[in-house]
């Protein structure tokens, strides 16, 4: 099973992906936890180009090409072999982030994103958990991390509000695989809801 987590910056999806992987492993499943951009050596190199530096470092179109290149390497070297081995992949972000960040909120590039995805990736998660929360609170939390990977947070609050709308619209577009989880609660409360959804799907 291929599970992805999506959401705006600071929504808690990285925390939830780690919690889920740990719970599934404790339940006897073999799980590989990974992330995007990144997840393989080549993709991690591209990650640094994308998440560090000034906000206007790249155009949205250039970002789409970089994300797709990173995703292709990640798919070839990590995701596909793990799934072929019958294991569970839990991924912190996948193609939906590109659909929203570059395709919906930084110009009318969704058709370009979908075309490249169809040609170069051709894979969708079995289940996508969208962690939804107030963009202003999430932005404050994201910037407080001071991770050095704050390029997208630095686009500001308006951008984060657009992202939230984009993810909620995506959940309506793909209702069979996308489930929206209220992220404005404690990590344990959010995690309990996440685990219930995943166990129901696994069953």
N, CA and C atoms as a LAMMPS dump frame, in Angstrom:
ITEM: TIMESTEP
0
ITEM: NUMBER OF ATOMS
609
ITEM: BOX BOUNDS ff ff ff
-5.0000000000000000e+02 5.0000000000000000e+02
-5.0000000000000000e+02 5.0000000000000000e+02
-5.0000000000000000e+02 5.0000000000000000e+02
ITEM: ATOMS id mol type element x y z
1 1 1 N 0.844 -1.188 0
2 1 2 C 0 0 0
3 1 3 C 0.885 1.246 0
4 2 1 N 0.488 2.22 -0.779
5 2 2 C 1.224 3.47 -0.923
6 2 3 C 0.37 4.573 -0.291
7 3 1 N 0.863 5.135 0.826
8 3 2 C 0.138 6.164 1.569
9 3 3 C 0.927 7.466 1.504
10 4 1 N 0.265 8.556 1.138
11 4 2 C 0.926 9.854 1.151
12 4 3 C 0.235 10.792 2.133
13 5 1 N 1.021 11.719 2.661
14 5 2 C 0.506 12.791 3.51
15 5 3 C 0.685 14.103 2.774
16 6 1 N -0.341 14.946 2.82
17 6 2 C -0.284 16.257 2.188
18 6 3 C -0.81 17.311 3.153
19 7 1 N -0.499 18.568 2.852
20 7 2 C -0.978 19.668 3.673
21 7 3 C -0.075 20.863 3.519
22 8 1 N -0.507 21.986 4.048
23 8 2 C 0.281 23.209 3.957
24 8 3 C 1.492 23.097 4.879
25 9 1 N 2.423 24.024 4.708
26 9 2 C 3.627 24.038 5.543
27 9 3 C 3.245 24.247 7.008
28 10 1 N 3.795 23.407 7.892
29 10 2 C 3.523 23.537 9.311
30 10 3 C 2.241 22.869 9.775
31 11 1 N 1.616 22.076 8.908
32 11 2 C 0.337 21.447 9.267
33 11 3 C 0.506 20.224 10.161
34 12 1 N 1.722 19.708 10.254
35 12 2 C 1.95 18.526 11.088
36 12 3 C 1.996 17.227 10.318
37 13 1 N 1.993 17.283 8.995
38 13 2 C 1.976 16.056 8.201
39 13 3 C 3.253 15.225 8.376
40 14 1 N 4.4 15.893 8.555
41 14 2 C 5.641 15.135 8.756
42 14 3 C 5.594 14.373 10.07
43 15 1 N 5.085 15.019 11.116
44 15 2 C 4.911 14.346 12.403
45 15 3 C 3.972 13.16 12.262
46 16 1 N 2.857 13.362 11.559
47 16 2 C 1.878 12.29 11.411
48 16 3 C 2.39 11.14 10.563
49 17 1 N 3.198 11.435 9.568
50 17 2 C 3.749 10.351 8.761
51 17 3 C 4.681 9.48 9.603
52 18 1 N 5.476 10.124 10.47
53 18 2 C 6.36 9.358 11.356
54 18 3 C 5.555 8.534 12.363
55 19 1 N 4.521 9.151 12.948
56 19 2 C 3.688 8.438 13.918
57 19 3 C 3.015 7.23 13.276
58 20 1 N 2.476 7.424 12.085
59 20 2 C 1.789 6.316 11.406
60 20 3 C 2.753 5.183 11.105
61 21 1 N 3.928 5.512 10.578
62 21 2 C 4.9 4.467 10.258
63 21 3 C 5.251 3.656 11.503
64 22 1 N 5.444 4.357 12.621
65 22 2 C 5.768 3.662 13.866
66 22 3 C 4.646 2.756 14.341
67 23 1 N 3.415 3.226 14.234
68 23 2 C 2.27 2.416 14.682
69 23 3 C 2.069 1.195 13.792
70 24 1 N 2.241 1.364 12.501
71 24 2 C 2.076 0.229 11.592
72 24 3 C 3.175 -0.81 11.804
73 25 1 N 4.392 -0.334 12.047
74 25 2 C 5.488 -1.275 12.327
75 25 3 C 5.225 -2.031 13.622
76 26 1 N 4.723 -1.331 14.634
77 26 2 C 4.411 -1.99 15.903
78 26 3 C 3.305 -3.025 15.737
79 27 1 N 2.484 -2.834 14.704
80 27 2 C 1.38 -3.748 14.414
81 27 3 C 1.816 -4.911 13.527
82 28 1 N 3.116 -4.962 13.202
83 28 2 C 3.648 -6.087 12.444
84 28 3 C 3.828 -5.861 10.956
85 29 1 N 3.543 -4.655 10.468
86 29 2 C 3.727 -4.361 9.045
87 29 3 C 5.17 -3.93 8.766
88 30 1 N 5.623 -4.189 7.565
89 30 2 C 6.916 -3.687 7.122
90 30 3 C 6.677 -2.372 6.4
91 31 1 N 7.261 -1.303 6.929
92 31 2 C 6.958 0.043 6.443
93 31 3 C 8.249 0.762 6.062
94 32 1 N 8.212 1.479 4.944
95 32 2 C 9.304 2.372 4.564
96 32 3 C 8.762 3.791 4.595
97 33 1 N 9.375 4.627 5.435
98 33 2 C 8.99 6.034 5.552
99 33 3 C 9.917 6.871 4.678
100 34 1 N 9.34 7.702 3.837
101 34 2 C 10.147 8.515 2.942
102 34 3 C 9.513 9.893 2.786
103 35 1 N 10.116 10.743 1.943
104 35 2 C 9.613 12.115 1.834
105 35 3 C 9.894 12.679 0.455
106 36 1 N 9.173 13.759 0.133
107 36 2 C 9.433 14.511 -1.088
108 36 3 C 9.429 16.002 -0.779
109 37 1 N 10.216 16.784 -1.545
110 37 2 C 11.233 16.265 -2.463
111 37 3 C 12.328 15.554 -1.691
112 38 1 N 12.852 14.507 -2.266
113 38 2 C 13.876 13.712 -1.6
114 38 3 C 13.524 12.244 -1.635
115 39 1 N 14.077 11.505 -0.679
116 39 2 C 13.762 10.093 -0.565
117 39 3 C 14.754 9.158 -1.226
118 40 1 N 15.586 9.699 -2.116
119 40 2 C 16.674 8.944 -2.743
120 40 3 C 17.846 9.914 -2.862
121 41 1 N 19.07 9.414 -3.009
122 41 2 C 20.222 10.326 -3.013
123 41 3 C 20.121 11.449 -4.05
124 42 1 N 19.759 11.116 -5.278
125 42 2 C 19.643 12.141 -6.301
126 42 3 C 18.532 13.132 -6.002
127 43 1 N 17.404 12.621 -5.518
128 43 2 C 16.277 13.492 -5.202
129 43 3 C 16.589 14.404 -4.02
130 44 1 N 17.392 13.926 -3.081
131 44 2 C 17.788 14.775 -1.946
132 44 3 C 18.673 15.929 -2.421
133 45 1 N 19.51 15.673 -3.417
134 45 2 C 20.317 16.757 -3.991
135 45 3 C 19.418 17.832 -4.594
136 46 1 N 18.373 17.404 -5.302
137 46 2 C 17.442 18.357 -5.906
138 46 3 C 16.637 19.069 -4.826
139 47 1 N 16.33 18.372 -3.736
140 47 2 C 15.568 18.986 -2.64
141 47 3 C 16.228 20.283 -2.161
142 48 1 N 17.547 20.218 -1.989
143 48 2 C 18.249 21.399 -1.481
144 48 3 C 18.096 22.596 -2.427
145 49 1 N 18.028 22.32 -3.71
146 49 2 C 17.822 23.401 -4.68
147 49 3 C 16.427 24.016 -4.532
148 50 1 N 15.463 23.2 -4.144
149 50 2 C 14.071 23.643 -4.123
150 50 3 C 13.645 24.324 -2.829
151 51 1 N 14.138 23.847 -1.693
152 51 2 C 13.59 24.332 -0.412
153 51 3 C 14.479 25.353 0.284
154 52 1 N 15.654 25.601 -0.263
155 52 2 C 16.553 26.594 0.316
156 52 3 C 16.683 27.789 -0.63
157 53 1 N 17.075 28.936 -0.085
158 53 2 C 17.31 30.114 -0.914
159 53 3 C 16.137 31.071 -0.918
160 54 1 N 16.226 32.079 -1.757
161 54 2 C 15.21 33.12 -1.837
162 54 3 C 13.925 32.6 -2.484
163 55 1 N 12.78 33.168 -2.098
164 55 2 C 11.506 32.711 -2.675
165 55 3 C 11.457 32.778 -4.196
166 56 1 N 12.074 33.81 -4.792
167 56 2 C 12.006 33.968 -6.242
168 56 3 C 13.173 33.292 -6.965
169 57 1 N 13.799 32.346 -6.301
170 57 2 C 14.955 31.662 -6.897
171 57 3 C 14.583 30.959 -8.203
172 58 1 N 13.386 30.345 -8.249
173 58 2 C 12.94 29.612 -9.429
174 58 3 C 11.55 30.096 -9.838
175 59 1 N 11.252 30.009 -11.115
176 59 2 C 9.876 30.2 -11.573
177 59 3 C 9.083 28.931 -11.254
178 60 1 N 7.759 29.047 -11.284
179 60 2 C 6.918 27.873 -11.042
180 60 3 C 7.18 26.787 -12.071
181 61 1 N 7.421 27.18 -13.317
182 61 2 C 7.665 26.201 -14.375
183 61 3 C 8.965 25.424 -14.135
184 62 1 N 10.009 26.136 -13.705
185 62 2 C 11.267 25.46 -13.406
186 62 3 C 11.101 24.526 -12.211
187 63 1 N 10.341 24.967 -11.21
188 63 2 C 10.077 24.104 -10.058
189 63 3 C 9.386 22.811 -10.47
190 64 1 N 8.425 22.916 -11.379
191 64 2 C 7.714 21.714 -11.838
192 64 3 C 8.695 20.707 -12.429
193 65 1 N 9.636 21.185 -13.237
194 65 2 C 10.622 20.287 -13.847
195 65 3 C 11.539 19.675 -12.789
196 66 1 N 11.965 20.48 -11.817
197 66 2 C 12.846 19.97 -10.768
198 66 3 C 12.119 18.951 -9.888
199 67 1 N 10.886 19.259 -9.491
200 67 2 C 10.116 18.32 -8.677
201 67 3 C 9.871 17.015 -9.424
202 68 1 N 9.562 17.102 -10.707
203 68 2 C 9.294 15.891 -11.484
204 68 3 C 10.559 15.045 -11.622
205 69 1 N 11.706 15.693 -11.819
206 69 2 C 12.97 14.955 -11.887
207 69 3 C 13.263 14.249 -10.571
208 70 1 N 13.074 14.965 -9.454
209 70 2 C 13.305 14.356 -8.142
210 70 3 C 12.347 13.2 -7.908
211 71 1 N 11.094 13.39 -8.295
212 71 2 C 10.077 12.342 -8.072
213 71 3 C 10.365 11.099 -8.905
214 72 1 N 10.838 11.293 -10.131
215 72 2 C 11.152 10.147 -10.974
216 72 3 C 12.273 9.307 -10.357
217 73 1 N 13.313 9.964 -9.872
218 73 2 C 14.421 9.248 -9.24
219 73 3 C 13.935 8.529 -7.973
220 74 1 N 13.116 9.22 -7.189
221 74 2 C 12.559 8.646 -5.962
222 74 3 C 11.721 7.413 -6.272
223 75 1 N 10.888 7.513 -7.306
224 75 2 C 10.023 6.401 -7.69
225 75 3 C 10.845 5.2 -8.138
226 76 1 N 11.834 5.45 -8.997
227 76 2 C 12.65 4.356 -9.537
228 76 3 C 13.458 3.65 -8.453
229 77 1 N 14.077 4.431 -7.592
230 77 2 C 15.069 3.869 -6.674
231 77 3 C 14.503 3.475 -5.313
232 78 1 N 13.34 4.015 -4.952
233 78 2 C 12.835 3.749 -3.602
234 78 3 C 11.413 3.207 -3.615
235 79 1 N 10.476 4 -4.131
236 79 2 C 9.06 3.654 -3.973
237 79 3 C 8.696 2.368 -4.713
238 80 1 N 8.997 2.298 -6.008
239 80 2 C 8.598 1.132 -6.798
240 80 3 C 9.191 -0.176 -6.268
241 81 1 N 10.485 -0.222 -5.938
242 81 2 C 11.025 -1.473 -5.397
243 81 3 C 10.37 -1.897 -4.079
244 82 1 N 10.059 -0.928 -3.221
245 82 2 C 9.424 -1.25 -1.934
246 82 3 C 8.035 -1.822 -2.152
247 83 1 N 7.25 -1.193 -3.018
248 83 2 C 5.9 -1.69 -3.289
249 83 3 C 5.94 -3.062 -3.945
250 84 1 N 6.907 -3.259 -4.844
251 84 2 C 7.05 -4.558 -5.503
252 84 3 C 7.368 -5.651 -4.477
253 85 1 N 8.054 -5.265 -3.401
254 85 2 C 8.383 -6.213 -2.341
255 85 3 C 7.246 -6.451 -1.361
256 86 1 N 6.086 -5.864 -1.621
257 86 2 C 4.92 -6.11 -0.782
258 86 3 C 4.894 -5.341 0.527
259 87 1 N 5.677 -4.272 0.603
260 87 2 C 5.736 -3.477 1.831
261 87 3 C 4.857 -2.236 1.706
262 88 1 N 4.711 -1.518 2.819
263 88 2 C 3.934 -0.285 2.845
264 88 3 C 4.877 0.905 2.712
265 89 1 N 4.534 1.833 1.83
266 89 2 C 5.263 3.089 1.699
267 89 3 C 4.44 4.195 2.343
268 90 1 N 5.046 4.932 3.27
269 90 2 C 4.436 6.131 3.838
270 90 3 C 5.295 7.304 3.391
271 91 1 N 4.718 8.202 2.601
272 91 2 C 5.483 9.283 1.99
273 91 3 C 4.956 10.647 2.435
274 92 1 N 5.864 11.459 2.956
275 92 2 C 5.567 12.837 3.341
276 92 3 C 5.64 13.692 2.074
277 93 1 N 4.482 13.922 1.463
278 93 2 C 4.265 14.608 0.183
279 93 3 C 4.523 13.696 -1.013
280 94 1 N 3.74 13.952 -2.07
281 94 2 C 3.972 13.296 -3.362
282 94 3 C 3.454 14.258 -4.433
283 95 1 N 2.919 13.76 -5.517
284 95 2 C 2.573 14.602 -6.664
285 95 3 C 1.506 15.646 -6.367
286 96 1 N 0.639 15.38 -5.392
287 96 2 C -0.407 16.36 -5.079
288 96 3 C 0.181 17.693 -4.643
289 97 1 N 1.325 17.667 -3.99
290 97 2 C 1.954 18.926 -3.595
291 97 3 C 2.336 19.753 -4.818
292 98 1 N 2.846 19.102 -5.855
293 98 2 C 3.189 19.832 -7.07
294 98 3 C 1.929 20.353 -7.752
295 99 1 N 0.862 19.545 -7.744
296 99 2 C -0.406 19.999 -8.331
297 99 3 C -0.896 21.281 -7.653
298 100 1 N -0.7 21.371 -6.337
299 100 2 C -1.212 22.524 -5.591
300 100 3 C -0.202 23.67 -5.576
301 101 1 N 1.043 23.394 -5.171
302 101 2 C 2.031 24.465 -5.009
303 101 3 C 2.364 25.147 -6.34
304 102 1 N 2.687 24.344 -7.347
305 102 2 C 3.106 24.929 -8.622
306 102 3 C 1.963 24.988 -9.638
307 103 1 N 1.045 24.028 -9.551
308 103 2 C -0.014 23.937 -10.557
309 103 3 C -1.197 24.835 -10.327
310 104 1 N -1.511 25.109 -9.049
311 104 2 C -2.74 25.852 -8.749
312 104 3 C -2.501 27.228 -8.147
313 105 1 N -1.407 27.412 -7.429
314 105 2 C -1.252 28.654 -6.678
315 105 3 C -0.183 29.589 -7.233
316 106 1 N 0.58 29.132 -8.215
317 106 2 C 1.63 29.988 -8.775
318 106 3 C 1.476 30.117 -10.283
319 107 1 N 0.223 30.251 -10.717
320 107 2 C -0.068 30.355 -12.142
321 107 3 C -0.929 29.199 -12.594
322 108 1 N -1.401 29.282 -13.819
323 108 2 C -2.285 28.242 -14.358
324 108 3 C -1.443 27.134 -14.988
325 109 1 N -0.786 26.35 -14.142
326 109 2 C 0.149 25.335 -14.624
327 109 3 C -0.329 23.908 -14.362
328 110 1 N -1.568 23.737 -13.952
329 110 2 C -2.03 22.4 -13.584
330 110 3 C -1.942 21.426 -14.763
331 111 1 N -2.288 21.871 -15.96
332 111 2 C -2.235 20.977 -17.118
333 111 3 C -0.807 20.503 -17.371
334 112 1 N 0.163 21.403 -17.178
335 112 2 C 1.568 21.039 -17.355
336 112 3 C 1.992 19.995 -16.319
337 113 1 N 1.583 20.223 -15.068
338 113 2 C 1.911 19.273 -14.001
339 113 3 C 1.33 17.898 -14.317
340 114 1 N 0.061 17.848 -14.708
341 114 2 C -0.593 16.564 -14.973
342 114 3 C 0.006 15.856 -16.182
343 115 1 N 0.382 16.63 -17.208
344 115 2 C 0.983 16.026 -18.391
345 115 3 C 2.34 15.394 -18.071
346 116 1 N 3.181 16.127 -17.354
347 116 2 C 4.483 15.584 -16.963
348 116 3 C 4.326 14.384 -16.039
349 117 1 N 3.36 14.468 -15.123
350 117 2 C 3.13 13.351 -14.202
351 117 3 C 2.736 12.094 -14.978
352 118 1 N 1.833 12.247 -15.939
353 118 2 C 1.384 11.094 -16.724
354 118 3 C 2.527 10.47 -17.507
355 119 1 N 3.399 11.316 -18.053
356 119 2 C 4.5 10.812 -18.879
357 119 3 C 5.644 10.22 -18.065
358 120 1 N 5.969 10.845 -16.928
359 120 2 C 7.197 10.494 -16.223
360 120 3 C 6.984 9.735 -14.911
361 121 1 N 5.791 9.827 -14.323
362 121 2 C 5.557 9.191 -13.017
363 121 3 C 4.518 8.076 -13.14
364 122 1 N 3.305 8.43 -13.528
365 122 2 C 2.267 7.43 -13.788
366 122 3 C 1.831 6.63 -12.585
367 123 1 N 2.082 7.134 -11.396
368 123 2 C 1.741 6.414 -10.161
369 123 3 C 1.028 7.37 -9.221
370 124 1 N -0.042 6.889 -8.585
371 124 2 C -0.734 7.656 -7.555
372 124 3 C -0.744 6.845 -6.26
373 125 1 N -0.774 7.504 -5.117
374 125 2 C -0.925 6.767 -3.854
375 125 3 C -2.268 6.027 -3.813
376 126 1 N -2.321 4.977 -3.016
377 126 2 C -3.598 4.303 -2.772
378 126 3 C -4.466 5.126 -1.833
379 127 1 N -3.818 5.862 -0.935
380 127 2 C -4.526 6.682 0.052
381 127 3 C -3.711 7.95 0.303
382 128 1 N -4.396 9.091 0.277
383 128 2 C -3.753 10.374 0.571
384 128 3 C -4.471 11.027 1.744
385 129 1 N -3.723 11.306 2.801
386 129 2 C -4.262 11.942 4.005
387 129 3 C -3.865 13.412 3.983
388 130 1 N -4.847 14.285 3.887
389 130 2 C -4.599 15.725 3.844
390 130 3 C -4.818 16.283 5.248
391 131 1 N -3.736 16.737 5.881
392 131 2 C -3.827 17.301 7.228
393 131 3 C -4.174 18.782 7.083
394 132 1 N -5.376 19.129 7.488
395 132 2 C -5.905 20.476 7.272
396 132 3 C -5.877 21.282 8.563
397 133 1 N -5.388 22.525 8.476
398 133 2 C -5.435 23.388 9.653
399 133 3 C -5.363 24.853 9.232
400 134 1 N -5.576 25.734 10.203
401 134 2 C -5.563 27.169 9.953
402 134 3 C -4.211 27.593 9.384
403 135 1 N -4.193 28.256 8.225
404 135 2 C -2.917 28.615 7.593
405 135 3 C -2.051 29.565 8.419
406 136 1 N -2.66 30.505 9.153
407 136 2 C -1.865 31.442 9.94
408 136 3 C -1.133 30.739 11.074
409 137 1 N -1.838 29.813 11.728
410 137 2 C -1.225 29.036 12.808
411 137 3 C -0.129 28.126 12.255
412 138 1 N -0.42 27.498 11.126
413 138 2 C 0.555 26.591 10.516
414 138 3 C 1.81 27.341 10.084
415 139 1 N 1.626 28.542 9.531
416 139 2 C 2.773 29.324 9.088
417 139 3 C 3.654 29.72 10.268
418 140 1 N 3.025 30.126 11.344
419 140 2 C 3.779 30.486 12.55
420 140 3 C 4.587 29.301 13.047
421 141 1 N 3.957 28.141 13.031
422 141 2 C 4.639 26.921 13.474
423 141 3 C 5.786 26.566 12.534
424 142 1 N 5.546 26.679 11.228
425 142 2 C 6.569 26.321 10.249
426 142 3 C 7.793 27.21 10.332
427 143 1 N 7.569 28.52 10.473
428 143 2 C 8.701 29.444 10.563
429 143 3 C 9.47 29.274 11.867
430 144 1 N 8.769 28.874 12.933
431 144 2 C 9.407 28.693 14.234
432 144 3 C 10.422 27.553 14.219
433 145 1 N 10.269 26.624 13.275
434 145 2 C 11.221 25.508 13.197
435 145 3 C 12.611 25.992 12.83
436 146 1 N 12.684 27.078 12.056
437 146 2 C 13.968 27.645 11.634
438 146 3 C 14.871 26.545 11.068
439 147 1 N 14.31 25.781 10.126
440 147 2 C 15.005 24.6 9.608
441 147 3 C 16.012 24.931 8.513
442 148 1 N 15.94 26.154 7.995
443 148 2 C 16.768 26.48 6.847
444 148 3 C 16.121 26.079 5.535
445 149 1 N 14.954 25.411 5.631
446 149 2 C 14.207 24.984 4.448
447 149 3 C 12.881 25.744 4.393
448 150 1 N 12.958 27.06 4.509
449 150 2 C 11.763 27.883 4.681
450 150 3 C 11.371 28.642 3.419
451 151 1 N 11.88 28.217 2.27
452 151 2 C 11.646 29.012 1.066
453 151 3 C 10.168 29.216 0.769
454 152 1 N 9.361 28.169 0.911
455 152 2 C 7.938 28.301 0.588
456 152 3 C 7.167 29.036 1.684
457 153 1 N 7.574 28.869 2.949
458 153 2 C 6.943 29.646 4.016
459 153 3 C 7.135 31.143 3.794
460 154 1 N 8.277 31.5 3.196
461 154 2 C 8.584 32.912 3.006
462 154 3 C 7.753 33.589 1.922
463 155 1 N 6.935 32.821 1.209
464 155 2 C 5.979 33.436 0.292
465 155 3 C 4.863 34.149 1.068
466 156 1 N 4.699 33.809 2.36
467 156 2 C 3.77 34.547 3.206
468 156 3 C 2.42 33.887 3.421
469 157 1 N 1.585 34.577 4.253
470 157 2 C 0.305 34.025 4.685
471 157 3 C -0.683 33.866 3.538
472 158 1 N -0.737 34.837 2.616
473 158 2 C -1.687 34.73 1.502
474 158 3 C -1.43 33.467 0.693
475 159 1 N -0.162 33.161 0.487
476 159 2 C 0.198 31.955 -0.252
477 159 3 C -0.283 30.711 0.491
478 160 1 N -0.116 30.685 1.813
479 160 2 C -0.541 29.527 2.59
480 160 3 C -2.062 29.354 2.545
481 161 1 N -2.808 30.459 2.545
482 161 2 C -4.273 30.367 2.427
483 161 3 C -4.667 29.79 1.059
484 162 1 N -3.962 30.204 0.01
485 162 2 C -4.229 29.645 -1.314
486 162 3 C -3.924 28.146 -1.35
487 163 1 N -2.83 27.765 -0.688
488 163 2 C -2.469 26.35 -0.642
489 163 3 C -3.559 25.531 0.032
490 164 1 N -4.063 26.034 1.147
491 164 2 C -5.118 25.294 1.846
492 164 3 C -6.322 25.081 0.935
493 165 1 N -6.734 26.141 0.247
494 165 2 C -7.848 26.01 -0.693
495 165 3 C -7.553 24.998 -1.777
496 166 1 N -6.304 24.986 -2.234
497 166 2 C -5.913 24.034 -3.267
498 166 3 C -5.996 22.594 -2.802
499 167 1 N -5.551 22.332 -1.584
500 167 2 C -5.611 20.961 -1.067
501 167 3 C -7.049 20.509 -0.822
502 168 1 N -7.896 21.4 -0.318
503 168 2 C -9.299 21.038 -0.097
504 168 3 C -10.003 20.778 -1.43
505 169 1 N -9.657 21.56 -2.456
506 169 2 C -10.227 21.314 -3.782
507 169 3 C -9.765 19.97 -4.336
508 170 1 N -8.507 19.624 -4.064
509 170 2 C -7.967 18.347 -4.514
510 170 3 C -8.707 17.178 -3.857
511 171 1 N -9.05 17.33 -2.576
512 171 2 C -9.794 16.279 -1.878
513 171 3 C -11.152 16.046 -2.527
514 172 1 N -11.768 17.113 -3.026
515 172 2 C -13.051 16.969 -3.728
516 172 3 C -12.85 16.334 -5.106
517 173 1 N -11.714 16.628 -5.719
518 173 2 C -11.432 16.085 -7.052
519 173 3 C -11.14 14.589 -7.008
520 174 1 N -10.489 14.132 -5.941
521 174 2 C -10.12 12.717 -5.814
522 174 3 C -10.701 12.129 -4.519
523 175 1 N -12.022 12.037 -4.417
524 175 2 C -12.632 11.598 -3.15
525 175 3 C -12.348 10.141 -2.791
526 176 1 N -12.02 9.324 -3.777
527 176 2 C -11.787 7.904 -3.49
528 176 3 C -10.469 7.656 -2.77
529 177 1 N -9.486 8.528 -2.979
530 177 2 C -8.199 8.298 -2.314
531 177 3 C -7.831 9.373 -1.305
532 178 1 N -8.477 10.531 -1.327
533 178 2 C -8.115 11.626 -0.419
534 178 3 C -9.067 11.697 0.774
535 179 1 N -8.486 11.775 1.954
536 179 2 C -9.255 11.939 3.189
537 179 3 C -8.7 13.151 3.935
538 180 1 N -9.577 14.089 4.281
539 180 2 C -9.163 15.288 5.008
540 180 3 C -9.245 15.021 6.507
541 181 1 N -8.167 15.308 7.219
542 181 2 C -8.082 15.118 8.665
543 181 3 C -7.905 16.487 9.325
544 182 1 N -8.666 16.76 10.363
545 182 2 C -8.546 18.022 11.1
546 182 3 C -7.23 18.039 11.864
547 183 1 N -6.301 18.903 11.431
548 183 2 C -4.985 18.963 12.056
549 183 3 C -4.878 19.966 13.183
550 184 1 N -5.966 20.652 13.506
551 184 2 C -5.933 21.672 14.547
552 184 3 C -6.139 21.126 15.94
553 185 1 N -5.617 19.959 16.216
554 185 2 C -5.744 19.297 17.522
555 185 3 C -4.383 18.769 17.943
556 186 1 N -4.347 18.063 19.054
557 186 2 C -3.073 17.494 19.49
558 186 3 C -2.613 16.43 18.496
559 187 1 N -1.299 16.186 18.482
560 187 2 C -0.748 15.182 17.575
561 187 3 C -1.345 13.808 17.821
562 188 1 N -1.62 13.482 19.081
563 188 2 C -2.202 12.17 19.398
564 188 3 C -3.626 12.047 18.873
565 189 1 N -4.407 13.119 18.986
566 189 2 C -5.789 13.089 18.484
567 189 3 C -5.807 12.957 16.966
568 190 1 N -4.959 13.728 16.297
569 190 2 C -4.872 13.635 14.846
570 190 3 C -4.401 12.24 14.444
571 191 1 N -3.399 11.737 15.153
572 191 2 C -2.851 10.421 14.847
573 191 3 C -3.855 9.299 14.999
574 192 1 N -4.746 9.422 15.969
575 192 2 C -5.779 8.395 16.177
576 192 3 C -6.717 8.34 14.973
577 193 1 N -7.088 9.51 14.461
578 193 2 C -7.952 9.548 13.28
579 193 3 C -7.228 9.001 12.056
580 194 1 N -5.965 9.367 11.905
581 194 2 C -5.166 8.869 10.786
582 194 3 C -5.096 7.343 10.821
583 195 1 N -4.78 6.794 11.973
584 195 2 C -4.633 5.34 12.098
585 195 3 C -5.938 4.621 11.785
586 196 1 N -7.058 5.167 12.236
587 196 2 C -8.357 4.537 11.962
588 196 3 C -8.624 4.478 10.464
589 197 1 N -8.369 5.58 9.759
590 197 2 C -8.587 5.601 8.308
591 197 3 C -7.701 4.569 7.623
592 198 1 N -6.427 4.527 8.015
593 198 2 C -5.478 3.605 7.357
594 198 3 C -5.844 2.155 7.645
595 199 1 N -6.17 1.821 8.877
596 199 2 C -6.526 0.431 9.201
597 199 3 C -7.79 0 8.482
598 200 1 N -8.736 0.927 8.33
599 200 2 C -9.949 0.6 7.574
600 200 3 C -9.614 0.26 6.129
601 201 1 N -8.703 1.025 5.529
602 201 2 C -8.3 0.774 4.143
603 201 3 C -7.516 -0.53 4.024
604 202 1 N -6.635 -0.783 4.97
605 202 2 C -5.854 -2.017 4.932
606 202 3 C -6.756 -3.251 5.07
607 203 1 N -7.807 -3.093 5.86
608 203 2 C -8.734 -4.215 6.054
609 203 3 C -9.507 -4.532 4.791
